[in-house]
């Protein structure tokens, strides 16, 4: 088995769009209405929006491949690109998603290790992320890595207001 992480550029935007919608739906579709999931995917993963995010020098995207098959992706942000104003010493892990077919292969851990390296490349020593309070698997994963709860915020999913826990780790 070969795992590979590759930077995403604008030529890959339609693949990123499809993967974003699929992984988000797989992760949250069973616990949210189809209408809210569809609205989220349409608003957050439009080609125009993803192109703008890819063009932002303070954001970085990578795909992860398992045995030459696309398995997931990661998006990190620094500075003004962060979805919450956390300051210049923090990097945000905004999206880390693995397709269901590839769960349990430690790909999420590889993406998080990549995020740690990206933080070091950007000379940052703190990471943060938002995770839905009912996403027990993700919460356990982040806690196992050493993330701790810092605060919370509201995440809007379509017409639904949900609570995300803000978790952080010092590198």
KAKAZI-V484844 format. One line per field, one symbol per residue. phi: phi as a letter, one per 30 degrees, with the letter a starting at -180 (. if undefined). psi: psi as a letter, one per 20 degrees, with the letter a starting at -180 (. if undefined). burial: # if it has 24 or more other ideal C-beta (glycine too) atoms within 12 Angstrom, else .. Layout:
# KAKAZI-V484844
phi: ???
psi: ???
burial: ???
This chain:
# KAKAZI-V484844
phi: .ccbcbdcbedcdddddddedddddddbddcbdedddddeddddcdeddddddddddcbbcbcccbhicdblabbbbbhddddbdcjdcccccdbbbbeedcdicidddddddddeddedddhcbbbbacbeecceddeddddddjdbdcabaccccicccbccdccbbcc
psi: ppppppqprhijhhgggggggghgghgihijqqhgggggghgghkqggghggghioijqpqqqpqpljppharqpqqrciiqiqniriiqppnhpoppqhijqjjkhggghhhggghggghjlqjpqrqppphjmhggggghhhijqqpgbrrpppndjppqppppqrqp.
burial: ..#.##.#....#.###.#######.##...#...##..##..##....#..##...#########...#########..###..#...##########..#....##########.##..#.#.#######..#..#..##..#.#.....#.#.#....#.######.#
